[in-house]
């Protein structure tokens, strides 16, 4: 599935890549998605968690988790992501003071988000100084030849996965309001942006049926992922022939 996804991205890479490079709504060194789809069958937070990734320095990516639209009781427990090629060890900069981290890890297909996918990297927030609603947190990773093309990588589906093709990112959010007036609920969220052809350019394809047709698509996202896929293809090819 991942190979087919990359092939689809690469097919239109040259034409759509030009639109990404010169379009007013796009930025070739940054991508932003809303984690707005709850995939575990639990509870969706009050608002999406906004994720922005940018090339902040040579060989460095900065991930910004924007929880400012969430309720104050809601908080991000964990964040998961992938890279292709898998890089380890990375240098992690987790010094943002908005929240404290408890642990982080890296390992190929090592970290399982709920029951629906194994990821390569995980950041766990400290429960005493967690990333709460209304806050924004940024962290950076540095690795050899790391750039934005490396984020085009999905998790490996587990045996009981309810999706096809995996996820690019996942976050576990707690403190979601419950019917009794408390905040005991939680949910696992990922991005859910569908392209005009019914394919998934930023999230999962459910096994239970076709993608919904009422989810708006940011105009720049399919174009940007297409350009990233094309760049990743050319980069891997150049490395293989070196």
C-alpha positions as a printed Julia matrix, in Angstrom:
242×3 Matrix{Float64}:
   0.0    0.0     0.0
   2.81   2.39    0.81
   4.5    1.7    -2.54
   1.24   2.37   -4.38
   0.77   5.59   -2.43
   4.26   6.78   -3.34
   3.73   5.85   -6.99
   0.55   7.93   -7.07
   2.35  10.86   -5.52
   5.24  10.65   -7.94
   3.01  10.39  -11.04
   1.96  14.03  -10.84
   4.98  15.34   -9.0
   6.42  17.61  -11.68
   3.22  19.43  -12.62
   1.75  19.75   -9.16
   5.12  20.43   -7.59
   5.3   23.63   -9.61
   1.94  24.71   -8.19
   3.17  24.05   -4.68
   6.36  25.98   -5.25
   4.67  29.07   -6.65
   1.11  28.96   -5.24
   0.31  31.73   -2.71
  -1.18  29.3    -0.13
   1.75  26.87   -0.12
   5.13  26.81    1.56
   7.68  24.33    0.21
   9.44  24.08    3.59
   6.39  23.61    5.81
   3.25  21.5     6.04
   0.26  21.87    8.36
  -2.5   19.33    9.02
  -5.36  19.08   11.51
  -5.53  15.87   13.54
  -9.3   15.75   13.34
 -10.24  12.06   13.02
 -10.72   9.75   16.04
  -9.66   6.26   14.94
 -10.0    4.07   18.04
 -13.76   4.19   18.48
 -13.39   6.39   21.57
 -14.09  10.16   21.81
 -13.0   13.01   19.57
 -11.66  16.07   21.46
 -13.61  19.32   21.33
 -11.41  20.6    18.49
  -8.65  19.24   16.22
  -5.01  19.3    17.27
  -3.1   21.32   14.68
   0.3   19.98   13.62
   2.88  21.99   11.68
   6.23  20.58   10.51
   8.91  22.79    9.02
  12.55  22.6     7.98
  13.93  24.87   10.68
  17.64  24.23    9.94
  19.87  21.96    7.88
  19.01  18.3     8.71
  16.42  19.51   11.24
  12.63  19.32   11.4
  10.55  21.21   13.95
   7.16  19.79   14.96
   4.64  22.22   16.48
   1.61  20.81   18.29
  -1.01  23.55   18.58
  -3.59  22.63   21.24
  -4.85  26.2    21.6
  -8.32  25.32   20.29
  -8.82  22.49   22.81
 -10.6   22.9    26.12
  -8.41  23.67   29.13
  -9.2   20.23   30.63
  -8.06  18.4    27.51
  -4.4   17.45   27.18
  -2.08  15.63   24.81
  -0.69  12.48   26.38
   1.43  11.12   23.5
   2.42  11.96   19.95
   3.55   9.44   17.3
   5.21   9.89   13.89
   7.3    8.17   11.21
  10.21   8.89    8.93
  11.32   7.24    5.7
  14.11   6.33    5.69
  14.09   5.37    9.35
  16.83   7.34   11.13
  18.36   6.49   14.5
  19.77   7.91   16.64
  18.23  11.33   16.22
  19.12  14.41   18.24
  15.98  15.58   20.07
  15.48  19.16   21.28
  12.57  19.13   23.75
  13.31  22.36   25.6
   9.98  24.16   24.96
   8.64  25.38   28.32
   4.93  25.07   27.45
   4.97  21.48   28.74
   7.37  18.86   30.03
   8.19  15.57   28.35
   8.29  12.3    30.24
  10.0   10.09   27.67
  10.74   9.74   23.99
  11.8    6.81   21.87
  12.77   5.64   18.4
  12.61   2.19   16.89
  11.36   0.8    13.59
   7.67  -0.22   14.0
   8.14  -0.18   17.78
   5.38   2.04   19.22
   1.75   0.99   18.96
  -0.93   3.67   18.91
  -4.07   2.15   20.39
  -4.72  -1.01   18.31
  -4.22   0.47   14.89
  -0.64   0.92   13.88
   3.04   0.71   14.78
   5.1    3.89   14.63
   8.85   4.59   14.58
   8.93   7.52   17.02
   6.99   8.52   20.13
   6.98  11.5    22.48
   5.23  11.1    25.86
   4.29  14.17   27.9
   4.69  14.38   31.66
   1.36  14.11   33.45
   2.31  16.76   36.02
   3.2   19.39   33.4
   1.34  18.13   30.38
   0.52  19.76   27.07
  -2.93  21.1    27.96
  -5.63  22.75   25.93
  -4.88  26.41   25.02
  -1.1   25.65   24.81
   1.34  25.27   21.91
   4.43  23.05   22.08
   7.35  22.69   19.67
  10.19  20.2    19.5
  12.93  19.5    16.97
  14.71  16.44   15.67
  18.02  16.38   13.81
  19.41  13.55   11.71
  21.64  12.96    8.7
  20.03  14.29    5.48
  16.72  14.79    7.31
  14.24  17.01    5.46
  10.51  17.41    4.89
  10.33  14.67    2.25
  11.02  12.1     4.99
   7.63  12.6     6.68
   5.79  10.86    3.81
   5.68   7.56    5.72
   2.78   5.68    7.28
   2.59   3.42   10.31
   2.57  -0.34    9.85
  -0.93  -1.73   10.38
  -1.46  -4.23   13.17
  -3.29  -7.49   12.59
  -6.62  -6.12   13.83
  -6.31  -2.7    12.16
  -9.55  -1.04   11.12
  -7.85   1.07    8.46
  -5.98   0.51    5.19
  -2.48   1.86    4.74
  -1.7    3.19    8.19
  -1.32   6.71    9.6
   1.23   9.48    9.12
   0.75  10.77   12.69
  -1.24   9.98   15.82
  -1.91  11.68   19.14
  -3.58  10.47   22.33
  -5.74  13.15   23.97
  -7.19  12.88   27.48
  -9.37  15.06   29.68
 -12.27  15.08   27.21
 -15.61  16.01   28.84
 -17.92  13.14   29.74
 -21.74  13.1    30.03
 -21.55  13.22   33.83
 -19.9   16.63   33.74
 -16.37  15.38   34.34
 -13.42  15.05   31.97
 -12.66  11.33   32.05
 -12.79  10.5    28.35
  -9.92  10.16   25.87
  -9.38   9.56   22.18
  -6.76   8.73   19.55
  -6.66  11.18   16.68
  -4.99  11.44   13.3
  -5.37  13.56   10.18
  -8.32  12.92    7.86
  -7.96  14.85    4.62
  -9.29  13.23    1.44
  -8.24  14.18   -2.06
 -10.58  14.73   -4.99
 -10.07  11.17   -6.26
 -11.35   9.56   -3.05
  -7.86   8.61   -1.92
  -6.28   9.47    1.41
  -3.59  12.13    1.27
  -3.3   12.77    4.99
  -5.09  10.08    6.98
  -6.62   6.6     7.02
  -8.92   4.82    4.59
 -11.52   2.94    6.69
 -12.12  -0.71    5.85
 -15.83  -0.28    6.55
 -16.58   1.81    3.47
 -15.48   4.56    1.09
 -14.07   7.87    2.33
 -16.63  10.48    3.38
 -17.47  13.09    0.77
 -18.24  15.92    3.17
 -14.75  16.55    4.55
 -13.23  19.78    3.14
  -9.73  19.48    1.75
  -7.18  22.29    2.2
  -6.24  23.17   -1.37
  -2.51  23.09   -0.74
  -2.28  19.74    1.11
  -2.67  17.21   -1.75
  -0.36  19.34   -3.89
   2.24  19.58   -1.16
   2.21  15.86   -0.42
   2.46  15.17   -4.15
   5.53  17.37   -4.41
   7.04  15.79   -1.29
   6.43  12.33   -2.74
   8.09  13.26   -6.0
  11.07  14.77   -4.19
  11.34  11.72   -1.95
  11.3    9.4    -4.97
  14.08  11.3    -6.72
  16.1   11.49   -3.51
  15.85   7.73   -2.81
  16.72   7.0    -6.45
  19.78   9.24   -6.3
  20.94   7.59   -3.07
  20.43   4.11   -4.5
  22.54   4.88   -7.58
  25.3    6.62   -5.66
